[in-house]
C-alpha cells in the first residue's frame, strides 16, 4: 500500500501538489490514480461547441477559424478575438492586454488545439476569456514537441479539471505516478474476478488513464465500477449483519387490543399495498432483533396510516412508540391527524376515553413549561403509549418507560446522531421504521439506505383526485400569469382553497446585502447582464411577504389571504394552519414549510412562484398538498426562465408526470449522484468515482448479492486481507458511522 499512500508533494513538487490538494482534493498517489478521465477526445474529433454548458469549466478540442486584433478605448487597448469551429457551432475566445502576443503567434487559422476555460455569454454569444490552450498539431520546428507526447495516442484523456490546473497538466501529473499502479492492492477476491471476467486492478488503472482503444476503456470501467460497488456493498452487508446480532424485545400482536379496536372503526378498507406492507412490518416487529425498515410511499399513499398501525401494535404489546418529525409544523400536523384518526382511542386514562385507549402526546421545543412537564411525566410513567415530536424528543431529559418503536418521518432531514440518540433511549435497541415520501430509485436505496430493508407503497388510496400541472411562463406570456390568479379565484368561488408558494420569506434579514428588494434589484441586475437567463437568476427569489401584499391589493383582492413561514412564532403558525384547515382562510401564501405532511383535503389549487428555484422532488412534494380530496387538483409552476433553459426543461418534466419514481430518476440524472446523496453523504459519494448510481443498477445489485454471500460465509473477512485494507480506506471511522444513518 505504501507506494499509493505517498504524498504527491514528493513526486510532483510542492506547487503542483498544492493546487491538486486545494482544488481537486487529491493528496496521495492513490488519490491521483483514482482521478479518472471524464471522457476521451479522439484525435481529429472536435468537441460539439453548440452544447457547451454555461458557467462551467470545460475542455474543448477545436479548430481555429479566424483570429484578429481589435482596438478599443480610443486605440489605447487591444484585444485578440479568435473564433473556433467544430464544423457546426462556433465559440469565441478573447485575450486582452499583454496576454495577446503568444496566442496571436500560435493560434493561426486552421490549427487545432485543446482549450480550457469557463464558458460565459457576451452579447448573446458563448465565449471563453483567456483560456489556456495546448496545440495538438505542433510541427517539429515548434518548441516543446514533447509536450504533446501525452496526446500521442488516438484517445486523449480529458480529466475533471479546474481553473488552476488544465486537463493536460493533470495528464502530465498522472504520467508521473502511473508506474505506482503496479503496487495497487486488489480488493476483489480472485474467484469473483475470474467468475465475472474482470481485468486485474493494475491493468485497469493503466487502461483507464492511457487507453490504446475503446475496448481498453470499457474493460477498465467495468473493473473499477465493480471495485466501488463491491467494497461499498460489503461495508453495508457487514452493517446489516451487525444489526441482526443486536438484541431487541419482540413485539408480537395481541388480539382485541387498541389495534383491533382502531381497525374496527376505520371508515374505509386498507389498500392491498397497505395490508402487505403492514404485514412485513409486523413480521419484523415479532423478531428478537431490531427492525430496520425503509417505508417509501408516493405522496398521499397512506404511509401515516401504516406507521400508526405499527405503533398501535407495539402499544398493545406493552411498549411505547415515538414518531420523529423534521419540523414543528409537521409534528403538530401528525399529532393532530393521529388523534383525529384514533378518536376516543387517543384518550386512554381520560374521562370519555375508550378502555383500550392510550394517551397520545406532543413534545416540541417551543411548548410551555407546564405542558412539557406533563408530557415528560406521561412518557416516563408509560401513561402515554405514543409520542409525536421534533428533535426535542432526543434531549437528555426525555425518558421513556419502554420505548419499542421509533418512526422517523422524512429521513433525509435527520442526521445519524439524532436517530442513534433516540434509539439509545430504549432498554434495548428499539425497532426502527423510516418513512420517506421522496421516492428513491432502487439503486440509490441499495447504496444510501443499504442497511435498511425496503417496503414500497405504490397505490393511492381511493378518493384521491388527479392533479393537473402546467408551466406558466410569466416573462414570455404575462397574460398566462393573470389567468393563473383568475383560476385561483375560480377555485375559491367553488368553495375550495389554494396555496401560493415562494422560495423566500422576505423580512429584510435574507435580502442579499446591497440589493434593493424586488424590482429595483432585478433592474440593476438586468442592466449589468445581458442574457435573460442571467436576469432571472440574478434577482432575489420572490418572497412570501412581498407576494402576499401584491396579491391582497391586486389579483386576489377581497379573498381571505394569510402567510405562513418558518420565522413565525409556533403558536401563530399553528393558528394559521388550524384556520386554513377549518376553511376560515381562502389562500395561504407560504414557504416550503408546507412541503411535507400538510393535509387539507379542501385545498385544490397551488401556484408555485419562481418554481425553477426548487428541486424536482421538492416540487413533487409541494404538488402533493393539493388534490387530497374528491375535487381535482391544479398545480401551476410559474417561472421567468427562457423556454430553452435547463430549468424550464425540469419544470416541464414535473408538469408531465405524477409518478414520483419517474421524477426521482429525472432528478438524479440532472443532479448527478453527489447531490442526491446530499452534502452530508459526501463520504460515500467521494468514493464513487466510476459508479453511476443511476445507470449501473445491475452492477450494484450483483455486487450486493456477492457481498452478502461473502459476509455470511466470513463475517470477519479473515480470508480476504486485501478487501479489509480497501474497506478501511473506504470507511475511515466517520464514514462507517455515516453509513449507519441511511
Long-range contacts (C-beta under 8 A, 24 or more apart in sequence): 1-183, 1-185, 1-725, 2-183, 3-29, 3-180, 3-183, 4-28, 4-29, 4-30, 4-33, 4-180, 4-183, 4-184, 4-185, 5-29, 5-30, 6-180, 8-32, 8-173, 8-177, 11-176, 11-177, 12-173, 12-176, 12-177, 16-165, 16-169, 16-173, 19-162, 19-164, 19-165, 20-165, 20-170, 20-173, 22-164, 23-162, 23-163, 23-164, 23-165, 24-160, 24-162, 24-165, 24-170, 25-686, 29-177, 29-180, 30-184, 30-729, 32-173, 32-174, 32-177, 33-174, 33-177, 33-178, 33-180, 33-181, 33-184, 33-205, 33-209, 34-689, 35-159, 35-160, 35-170, 35-174, 35-689, 36-159, 36-208, 36-209, 36-224, 36-689, 36-690, 37-157, 37-158, 37-159, 37-208, 37-209, 38-158, 38-159, 38-160, 39-158, 40-155, 40-156, 40-157, 40-158, 40-211, 40-217, 41-114, 41-155, 41-156, 41-158, 42-154, 42-155, 42-156, 43-136, 43-151, 43-153, 43-154, 43-156, 46-85, 46-86, 46-87, 46-112, 47-86, 48-86, 48-88, 48-89, 49-84, 49-85, 49-86, 49-88, 49-89, 49-90, 49-91, 49-126, 50-86, 50-88, 50-89, 51-89, 52-91, 52-119, 52-126, 53-119, 54-119, 54-120, 54-121, 54-126, 54-533, 55-118, 55-119, 55-120, 56-118, 56-119, 57-116, 57-117, 57-118, 57-161, 57-162, 57-163, 58-116, 58-117, 58-118, 58-119, 58-128, 59-114, 59-115, 59-116, 59-158, 59-161, 59-166, 59-167, 60-84, 60-86, 60-91, 60-114, 60-115, 60-116, 61-112, 61-113, 61-114, 61-115, 61-136, 61-156, 62-86, 62-91, 62-112, 62-113, 62-115, 63-110, 63-111, 63-112, 64-107, 64-108, 64-109, 64-110, 64-111, 64-112, 64-113, 65-90, 65-109, 66-109, 67-103, 67-104, 67-107, 67-108, 67-109, 69-100, 69-104, 80-104, 82-107, 84-115, 91-126, 91-127, 91-128, 92-122, 92-125, 92-126, 92-127, 92-128, 93-117, 93-127, 93-128, 93-129, 93-131, 94-122, 94-127, 94-128, 94-129, 94-130, 95-130, 96-130, 99-130, 103-133, 106-133, 106-135, 107-133, 111-135, 111-137, 112-136, 112-137, 113-137, 114-151, 114-156, 114-166, 114-167, 114-168, 116-161, 116-166, 116-167, 116-168, 117-163, 118-163, 121-530, 121-531, 121-534, 122-530, 123-530, 124-530, 124-531, 132-166, 134-166, 134-168, 150-175, 153-210, 153-211, 153-212, 154-212, 155-211, 155-212, 155-213, 155-214, 155-217, 157-209, 157-210, 157-211, 174-209, 178-205, 178-206, 178-209, 178-210, 181-205, 181-206, 185-722, 185-725, 185-726, 186-722, 187-227, 187-230, 187-231, 187-720, 187-722, 187-723, 187-725, 187-726, 187-727, 188-226, 188-227, 188-230, 188-723, 189-710, 189-720, 189-723, 192-230, 192-706, 196-226, 196-702, 198-222, 198-223, 198-226, 199-223, 201-227, 221-690, 224-689, 224-690, 225-690, 225-691, 225-696, 225-699, 226-699, 226-703, 227-726, 228-687, 228-688, 228-689, 228-690, 228-691, 229-691, 229-696, 229-699, 229-700, 229-702, 229-703, 229-704, 230-703, 230-706, 230-707, 231-687, 231-723, 231-726, 231-727, 231-730, 232-447, 232-450, 232-684, 232-687, 232-688, 232-703, 232-730, 233-446, 233-450, 233-700, 233-703, 233-704, 233-706, 233-707, 233-708, 234-707, 234-710, 234-711, 234-717, 234-723, 234-727, 235-727, 235-730, 235-731, 235-736, 235-739, 236-447, 236-450, 236-451, 236-704, 236-707, 236-739, 237-704, 237-707, 237-708, 237-710, 237-711, 238-711, 238-715, 239-450, 239-451, 239-736, 239-739, 239-740, 240-292, 240-450, 240-451, 240-708, 241-711, 241-712, 241-715, 243-289, 243-290, 243-292, 243-451, 244-289, 245-289, 246-289, 246-290, 246-428, 246-429, 247-288, 247-289, 247-428, 247-429, 248-287, 248-288, 248-289, 248-290, 248-291, 248-428, 248-429, 248-430, 248-431, 249-288, 249-319, 249-402, 249-404, 249-427, 249-428, 250-285, 250-286, 250-287, 250-288, 251-285, 251-286, 251-313, 251-314, 251-317, 251-319, 251-404, 251-405, 251-431, 252-285, 252-286, 252-317, 253-282, 253-286, 253-313, 253-316, 253-317, 254-316, 254-317, 256-356, 257-312, 257-315, 257-316, 257-356, 258-312, 258-315, 258-316, 258-345, 258-348, 258-354, 258-356, 258-357, 258-358, 258-385, 259-309, 259-312, 259-313, 259-315, 259-316, 261-345, 261-354, 261-356, 262-308, 262-309, 262-312, 262-341, 262-342, 262-345, 263-309, 265-343, 265-345, 268-461, 268-462, 268-463, 270-302, 270-305, 271-302, 271-457, 271-459, 271-461, 271-462, 272-459, 273-301, 273-456, 273-457, 273-458, 273-459, 274-302, 274-305, 274-306, 274-457, 274-459, 274-461, 277-306, 277-455, 277-456, 277-457, 278-306, 278-309, 278-310, 280-453, 280-455, 281-306, 281-310, 281-433, 281-455, 282-310, 282-313, 284-431, 284-453, 285-310, 285-313, 285-314, 285-405, 285-431, 290-423, 290-428, 290-429, 290-430, 290-431, 290-432, 291-405, 291-431, 291-432, 291-433, 291-453, 292-432, 292-451, 292-452, 292-453, 293-432, 293-433, 293-434, 293-452, 293-453, 293-454, 293-455, 294-411, 294-434, 294-436, 294-440, 294-445, 294-449, 294-452, 294-453, 294-454, 294-455, 294-742, 295-433, 295-434, 295-435, 295-436, 295-455, 295-456, 295-457, 296-435, 296-436, 296-437, 296-439, 296-440, 296-445, 296-454, 296-455, 296-456, 296-457, 297-435, 297-437, 297-456, 297-457, 297-458, 298-437, 298-439, 298-457, 298-458, 298-460, 298-660, 298-661, 299-437, 299-620, 299-621, 299-623, 299-624, 299-660, 300-460, 300-461, 300-464, 300-624, 300-628, 301-457, 301-458, 301-459, 301-460, 301-461, 302-457, 302-461, 303-435, 303-437, 303-457, 304-334, 304-337, 304-338, 304-435, 304-597, 305-341, 306-457, 307-407, 307-433, 307-435, 308-338, 308-341, 308-342, 310-405, 310-407, 310-433, 311-385, 311-386, 311-405, 311-407, 312-358, 312-386, 314-404, 314-405, 314-431, 315-358, 315-385, 315-386, 317-404, 318-402, 318-404, 319-402, 319-403, 319-404, 319-405, 319-430, 320-379, 320-382, 320-384, 320-385, 320-386, 320-387, 320-400, 320-401, 320-402, 320-403, 320-404, 320-405, 321-385, 321-386, 321-387, 321-403, 321-404, 321-405, 321-406, 321-407, 322-386, 322-387, 322-388, 322-389, 322-393, 322-400, 322-403, 322-405, 322-406, 322-407, 322-422, 322-425, 323-386, 323-387, 323-388, 323-389, 323-406, 323-407, 323-408, 323-409, 324-389, 324-390, 324-391, 324-393, 324-394, 324-406, 324-407, 324-408, 324-409, 324-414, 324-418, 324-422, 325-388, 325-389, 325-390, 325-409, 325-410, 325-597, 326-390, 326-409, 326-410, 326-413, 326-414, 326-596, 327-390, 327-566, 327-593, 328-364, 328-365, 328-366, 328-390, 328-570, 328-573, 329-564, 329-573, 329-574, 329-577, 329-593, 329-594, 329-598, 330-409, 330-410, 330-596, 330-597, 330-598, 331-362, 331-364, 331-388, 331-389, 331-390, 332-362, 332-364, 332-574, 332-577, 333-577, 333-597, 333-598, 333-599, 334-388, 334-409, 334-597, 335-360, 335-362, 335-388, 337-599, 338-386, 338-388, 346-386, 348-383, 348-385, 349-383, 358-384, 358-385, 358-386, 359-383, 359-384, 359-385, 359-386, 360-384, 360-385, 360-386, 360-387, 360-388, 361-386, 361-387, 361-388, 362-387, 362-388, 362-389, 363-387, 363-388, 363-389, 363-390, 363-392, 363-393, 363-398, 364-389, 364-390, 364-392, 364-570, 365-390, 365-391, 365-392, 366-569, 366-570, 366-571, 367-392, 391-418, 393-422, 394-418, 394-421, 394-422, 398-425, 399-425, 400-425, 400-426, 402-426, 402-427, 403-427, 403-430, 404-430, 404-431, 405-430, 405-431, 405-432, 405-433, 406-430, 406-431, 406-432, 406-433, 407-433, 407-434, 407-435, 408-432, 408-433, 408-434, 408-435, 409-435, 409-596, 409-597, 410-435, 410-436, 410-437, 410-438, 410-596, 411-435, 411-436, 411-449, 411-742, 412-436, 412-438, 412-678, 414-741, 415-680, 415-741, 416-737, 416-738, 416-740, 416-741, 419-741, 420-740, 434-742, 437-596, 437-621, 437-624, 437-660, 438-617, 438-620, 438-621, 438-660, 438-664, 439-617, 439-660, 439-661, 439-663, 439-664, 440-664, 441-661, 441-664, 441-665, 441-668, 441-693, 441-694, 442-697, 443-693, 443-694, 443-696, 443-697, 443-700, 443-701, 444-664, 444-668, 444-673, 444-676, 444-677, 444-693, 446-700, 446-701, 446-704, 447-677, 447-684, 447-688, 447-693, 447-700, 448-677, 448-681, 448-684, 448-742, 449-742, 450-704, 450-739, 451-739, 451-740, 451-742, 452-742, 458-661, 463-629, 463-630, 464-627, 464-628, 465-627, 465-629, 465-630, 465-631, 465-632, 465-633, 466-627, 466-632, 466-633, 466-658, 467-623, 467-626, 467-627, 467-632, 467-633, 467-634, 467-635, 467-658, 468-632, 468-633, 468-634, 468-635, 469-623, 469-634, 469-635, 469-636, 469-637, 469-654, 469-655, 469-656, 469-658, 470-635, 470-636, 470-637, 470-655, 471-611, 471-637, 471-639, 471-648, 471-651, 471-652, 471-655, 472-607, 472-636, 472-637, 472-638, 472-639, 473-639, 473-640, 473-643, 473-648, 474-638, 474-639, 474-640, 475-532, 475-536, 475-640, 475-641, 475-642, 476-642, 476-643, 481-638, 482-555, 484-607, 484-636, 484-638, 485-551, 485-554, 485-555, 485-556, 485-607, 486-555, 487-605, 487-634, 487-636, 488-555, 488-556, 488-587, 488-605, 488-607, 489-555, 489-556, 489-559, 491-604, 491-605, 491-634, 492-559, 492-586, 492-587, 494-631, 495-602, 496-602, 496-603, 496-604, 496-605, 496-631, 497-580, 497-583, 497-585, 497-586, 497-587, 497-588, 497-600, 497-602, 497-603, 497-604, 497-605, 498-586, 498-587, 498-588, 498-603, 498-604, 498-605, 498-606, 498-607, 498-626, 499-587, 499-588, 499-589, 499-590, 499-594, 499-603, 499-605, 499-606, 499-607, 499-622, 499-625, 499-626, 500-547, 500-548, 500-551, 500-587, 500-588, 500-589, 500-590, 500-606, 500-607, 500-608, 500-609, 501-589, 501-590, 501-591, 501-592, 501-594, 501-606, 501-607, 501-608, 501-609, 501-622, 502-541, 502-542, 502-543, 502-544, 502-547, 502-589, 502-590, 502-591, 502-609, 502-610, 503-541, 503-542, 503-543, 503-591, 503-592, 503-609, 503-610, 503-613, 503-614, 504-540, 504-541, 504-542, 504-543, 504-544, 504-591, 505-543, 505-544, 505-545, 505-565, 505-566, 505-567, 505-591, 506-543, 506-544, 506-545, 506-546, 506-547, 507-545, 507-567, 511-540, 512-540, 515-540, 517-543, 517-546, 518-546, 532-640, 532-642, 533-641, 533-642, 533-645, 533-647, 535-640, 536-612, 536-639, 536-640, 536-641, 536-642, 541-610, 541-613, 542-609, 542-610, 544-589, 544-590, 544-591, 547-589, 547-609, 548-589, 551-587, 551-589, 556-586, 556-587, 559-586, 559-587, 560-584, 560-585, 560-586, 560-587, 561-585, 561-586, 561-587, 561-588, 561-589, 562-587, 562-588, 562-589, 563-588, 563-589, 563-590, 564-588, 564-589, 564-590, 564-591, 564-593, 564-594, 565-590, 565-591, 565-593, 566-591, 566-593, 592-618, 592-622, 594-622, 594-625, 595-621, 595-622, 595-625, 596-621, 598-625, 599-625, 599-628, 600-625, 600-628, 601-628, 601-629, 601-630, 602-629, 602-631, 603-628, 604-629, 604-631, 604-632, 604-633, 604-634, 605-633, 605-634, 605-635, 605-636, 606-633, 606-634, 606-635, 606-636, 607-636, 607-638, 608-635, 608-636, 608-637, 608-638, 609-638, 610-638, 610-639, 610-640, 611-637, 611-638, 611-639, 611-651, 612-639, 612-640, 612-641, 612-645, 612-647, 612-648, 612-650, 612-651, 615-667, 615-671, 616-650, 616-653, 616-654, 616-663, 616-664, 616-666, 616-667, 616-670, 617-660, 617-663, 617-664, 617-667, 619-651, 619-654, 620-654, 620-660, 620-663, 623-654, 623-658, 646-670, 665-694, 668-693, 668-694, 669-694, 680-738, 680-741, 681-738, 683-734, 683-735, 683-738, 683-739, 684-735, 684-738, 684-739, 687-730, 687-735
